[in-house]
Amino acid sequence: MTPRAPRRSGRSDGAGRSGGGPGRPPGGTGRPTEPPPSGFAFDLSVAPAGTDLVGVGADLEPGTLLAGYRSGLFPMGLGRHGRGSLGWWSPDPRGVLPLDGLRVSRSLRRSRRRFLIRVDTAFDEVVAACGTPGRPGRWITPRIAAAYHELFRLGWAHSVECWREGRLVGGLYGVAVGGLFAGESMFHRETDASKVALVGLVEILRADGDERRLLDVQWSTPHLASLGATEVARGEYLARLGRALRAPEPPALEGTGADRP
């Protein structure tokens, strides 16, 4: 969930419309809708250790995206700013943030009190802010934004938003499948706003005490490492992923439009 500029690729951070499309209105509840299955198969058994890019092609249909996440992959274009052919990535090592390992400094605790955290009230705005054209290493193209909007509409993608005085000032978005939360990107317009959104996400994932949950941050950058992110080998990541997929979705993500002061 880096502002993606990975060590061996070139990705930073989306576009969109307004939050809460048909089928997943703000304030709604219910389980995600399973889309038609993908016509593509993902198999990491032949992926060489130590590589990040493991495939090229396929599509961004909801069933394909979910098959990728369930198999330990995520998409990102291979060209400048995420354009060009679609790559499928499974970084080895993989960045994860242990839910009991988040480092919250005293100053970040103070910042936490300044913001209101909301879930899924401005999903497309968060994606758009993550993909602002001026951001270095940006990778979110219109087709990526549209694909994740559809995942949001179906109940699989979520935003954790940081608000102050009625303004969206930071946030993150990602995909939740069972106990997996795959962080995609984050942004801030005020100091610490993206970090506070991450704190809010960890609080959501830890709320029911299910230790199978997994917070995937893709690549561990120095910024994420300072917050507690670590790296694990692909085999270990896949083992953790298998356990996470057997866990239920976090209760706080089952309904949208929630405020968390």
C-alpha positions as CSV (number, residue, x, y, z in Angstrom):
1,M,0.0,0.0,0.0
2,T,2.9,2.2,-0.7
3,P,2.7,5.5,-2.6
4,R,4.0,2.9,-5.0
5,A,7.6,3.3,-6.0
6,P,8.7,-0.3,-5.5
7,R,12.4,-1.3,-5.6
8,R,12.1,-3.4,-8.8
9,S,9.3,-1.8,-10.8
10,G,8.0,1.7,-10.7
11,R,4.6,2.3,-9.2
12,S,3.3,5.0,-6.8
13,D,-0.5,6.0,-6.5
14,G,-6.0,6.7,-8.8
15,A,-9.0,8.5,-10.4
16,G,-12.7,8.1,-10.0
17,R,-16.2,9.5,-9.6
18,S,-18.3,9.9,-6.4
19,G,-18.5,7.4,-3.6
20,G,-21.2,4.7,-3.2
21,G,-22.4,3.4,-6.6
22,P,-25.5,1.3,-7.2
23,G,-25.6,-1.9,-5.2
24,R,-23.4,-0.5,-2.5
25,P,-24.9,2.7,-1.3
26,P,-23.3,4.7,1.6
27,G,-24.7,3.5,4.9
28,G,-25.7,0.2,3.4
29,T,-24.9,-3.2,4.8
30,G,-24.5,-6.7,3.5
31,R,-21.9,-9.1,2.1
32,P,-19.9,-8.6,-1.1
33,T,-21.4,-9.8,-4.3
34,E,-19.4,-12.5,-6.0
35,P,-18.9,-11.7,-9.7
36,P,-18.7,-14.2,-12.5
37,P,-15.5,-16.2,-12.4
38,S,-12.5,-15.2,-14.4
39,G,-11.5,-16.8,-17.6
40,F,-7.9,-16.6,-16.5
41,A,-6.0,-18.8,-14.1
42,F,-3.2,-17.7,-11.7
43,D,-0.4,-20.1,-10.6
44,L,2.5,-19.0,-8.6
45,S,4.1,-22.4,-8.3
46,V,6.3,-21.7,-11.3
47,A,7.3,-18.1,-10.3
48,P,11.0,-17.9,-9.6
49,A,11.9,-16.8,-6.1
50,G,13.0,-13.3,-5.7
51,T,11.1,-11.9,-8.6
52,D,8.2,-9.4,-8.4
53,L,6.6,-9.4,-11.9
54,V,5.1,-12.9,-12.5
55,G,2.7,-12.4,-15.4
56,V,1.5,-10.1,-18.2
57,G,-1.9,-9.8,-19.8
58,A,-5.4,-10.9,-18.6
59,D,-8.1,-8.2,-17.8
60,L,-9.4,-6.1,-15.0
61,E,-12.9,-7.7,-14.7
62,P,-14.0,-8.1,-11.0
63,G,-13.6,-11.9,-11.2
64,T,-10.1,-11.6,-12.5
65,L,-9.1,-9.1,-9.9
66,L,-10.5,-11.3,-7.1
67,A,-8.8,-14.4,-8.5
68,G,-5.5,-12.5,-8.5
69,Y,-5.8,-11.3,-4.9
70,R,-6.8,-14.8,-3.8
71,S,-3.7,-16.2,-5.5
72,G,-1.3,-13.6,-4.1
73,L,-1.1,-11.2,-7.0
74,F,-2.2,-7.7,-7.9
75,P,-2.2,-5.7,-11.2
76,M,-0.2,-2.7,-12.3
77,G,0.6,-1.4,-15.8
78,L,4.1,-1.9,-17.1
79,G,4.4,1.5,-18.9
80,R,4.9,5.1,-17.8
81,H,2.4,6.1,-15.1
82,G,0.8,2.6,-15.2
83,R,-0.1,2.7,-18.9
84,G,0.7,0.0,-21.4
85,S,0.4,-3.8,-20.9
86,L,-1.0,-5.0,-17.6
87,G,1.5,-6.7,-15.3
88,W,0.6,-9.0,-12.4
89,W,2.9,-8.7,-9.4
90,S,3.8,-10.9,-6.5
91,P,6.7,-9.3,-4.8
92,D,9.3,-11.6,-3.2
93,P,9.8,-10.5,-0.4
94,R,6.3,-9.2,0.3
95,G,5.5,-6.2,2.5
96,V,3.1,-6.9,5.3
97,L,2.1,-4.9,8.4
98,P,1.5,-7.1,11.5
99,L,-1.6,-5.8,13.1
100,D,0.1,-6.0,16.5
101,G,3.2,-4.3,15.2
102,L,1.9,-0.9,14.1
103,R,4.1,1.8,15.6
104,V,2.1,4.8,16.8
105,S,4.3,7.7,18.0
106,R,3.2,10.2,20.6
107,S,2.8,12.8,17.9
108,L,0.7,10.5,15.8
109,R,-1.6,9.8,18.7
110,R,-2.1,13.6,19.0
111,S,-2.8,13.8,15.3
112,R,-5.3,11.0,15.6
113,R,-7.5,13.1,17.8
114,R,-7.7,15.9,15.2
115,F,-9.4,13.8,12.5
116,L,-12.6,12.0,12.0
117,I,-12.2,8.6,10.3
118,R,-14.9,7.4,7.9
119,V,-15.3,4.2,5.9
120,D,-16.5,4.1,2.3
121,T,-18.1,7.5,2.1
122,A,-15.8,8.9,-0.6
123,F,-14.2,5.9,-2.3
124,D,-13.8,7.4,-5.7
125,E,-12.5,10.7,-4.3
126,V,-9.8,8.8,-2.4
127,V,-8.8,6.9,-5.5
128,A,-8.7,10.2,-7.5
129,A,-6.5,11.8,-4.8
130,C,-4.1,8.8,-4.8
131,G,-3.7,9.3,-8.5
132,T,-3.2,13.0,-8.7
133,P,-1.2,13.7,-11.9
134,G,1.5,15.6,-10.0
135,R,2.4,12.7,-7.8
136,P,5.8,11.1,-8.6
137,G,5.6,7.4,-9.6
138,R,1.8,7.5,-10.1
139,W,0.3,4.3,-11.6
140,I,-3.5,4.6,-11.4
141,T,-4.9,5.0,-14.8
142,P,-8.6,5.6,-15.8
143,R,-9.0,1.8,-16.4
144,I,-7.6,1.0,-13.0
145,A,-9.9,3.5,-11.4
146,A,-12.9,2.1,-13.2
147,A,-12.0,-1.4,-12.3
148,Y,-11.8,-0.7,-8.6
149,H,-14.9,1.4,-8.7
150,E,-16.7,-1.7,-9.8
151,L,-15.1,-3.7,-7.0
152,F,-16.3,-1.0,-4.6
153,R,-19.8,-1.2,-6.1
154,L,-19.8,-5.0,-5.5
155,G,-18.6,-4.6,-1.9
156,W,-15.0,-5.8,-2.2
157,A,-13.0,-2.5,-2.3
158,H,-13.0,0.0,0.6
159,S,-11.7,3.4,1.5
160,V,-10.7,4.5,5.0
161,E,-10.9,8.3,5.0
162,C,-9.5,11.1,7.2
163,W,-11.8,14.1,7.5
164,R,-11.3,17.5,9.2
165,E,-13.8,20.3,9.3
166,G,-15.8,18.7,6.6
167,R,-12.9,18.2,4.2
168,L,-11.3,15.0,3.0
169,V,-7.7,15.5,4.0
170,G,-6.2,12.0,3.6
171,G,-7.0,8.3,3.2
172,L,-6.3,5.0,1.7
173,Y,-8.1,2.3,-0.3
174,G,-7.7,-1.4,-0.9
175,V,-9.5,-4.7,-1.3
176,A,-10.9,-6.9,1.4
177,V,-11.3,-10.6,0.7
178,G,-12.2,-12.6,3.9
179,G,-9.5,-11.7,6.4
180,L,-7.1,-10.2,3.8
181,F,-6.9,-6.4,3.3
182,A,-4.7,-5.7,0.3
183,G,-3.8,-2.0,0.6
184,E,-3.5,-0.3,-2.8
185,S,-2.6,3.4,-2.2
186,M,-2.8,6.3,0.2
187,F,-2.6,10.1,0.2
188,H,-2.6,13.1,2.5
189,R,-3.4,16.8,2.2
190,E,-2.6,17.5,5.9
191,T,0.3,16.2,8.0
192,D,-0.2,12.7,9.3
193,A,-3.6,12.3,7.6
194,S,-2.6,9.2,5.7
195,K,-0.9,7.7,8.8
196,V,-4.1,8.3,10.8
197,A,-6.1,6.5,8.1
198,L,-3.7,3.6,8.4
199,V,-4.2,3.6,12.2
200,G,-7.9,3.5,11.6
201,L,-7.6,0.6,9.3
202,V,-5.6,-1.4,11.8
203,E,-8.2,-0.6,14.5
204,I,-10.9,-2.0,12.1
205,L,-8.9,-5.2,11.3
206,R,-8.1,-5.8,15.0
207,A,-11.5,-5.1,16.4
208,D,-12.7,-8.7,16.6
209,G,-9.4,-10.3,17.6
210,D,-9.2,-12.7,14.7
211,E,-5.5,-13.4,14.4
212,R,-5.8,-14.8,10.9
213,R,-6.2,-11.3,9.4
214,L,-3.5,-10.1,7.0
215,L,-2.7,-6.5,6.1
216,D,-0.8,-6.6,2.8
217,V,1.2,-3.5,1.9
218,Q,2.9,-5.1,-1.2
219,W,6.3,-3.5,-0.9
220,S,7.9,-2.4,2.3
221,T,9.2,1.1,1.8
222,P,11.2,3.0,4.5
223,H,8.1,5.0,5.3
224,L,6.0,1.9,5.9
225,A,8.9,0.2,7.7
226,S,8.9,3.2,10.1
227,L,5.3,2.3,10.9
228,G,6.0,-1.3,11.5
229,A,5.9,-3.0,8.1
230,T,8.1,-6.0,7.6
231,E,9.0,-8.3,4.7
232,V,8.2,-12.0,4.3
233,A,9.2,-14.5,1.7
234,R,6.6,-15.4,-0.9
235,G,6.0,-18.9,0.5
236,E,5.4,-17.4,4.0
237,Y,3.1,-14.8,2.5
238,L,1.0,-17.4,0.7
239,A,0.7,-19.5,3.8
240,R,-0.6,-16.4,5.7
241,L,-2.9,-15.6,2.8
242,G,-4.5,-19.0,2.9
243,R,-5.3,-18.6,6.6
244,A,-6.6,-15.1,6.1
245,L,-8.9,-16.1,3.3
246,R,-10.6,-18.5,5.6
247,A,-11.5,-15.7,8.0
248,P,-14.7,-13.6,7.7
249,E,-14.7,-10.0,6.5
250,P,-14.1,-7.6,9.4
251,P,-17.5,-6.6,10.8
252,A,-16.8,-2.9,10.4
253,L,-16.4,-3.3,6.6
254,E,-19.8,-5.1,6.2
255,G,-21.6,-1.8,6.3
256,T,-20.5,1.4,4.6
257,G,-20.7,5.0,5.5
258,A,-19.5,4.6,9.1
259,D,-18.0,7.4,11.2
260,R,-15.2,6.6,13.6
261,P,-14.1,9.5,15.8
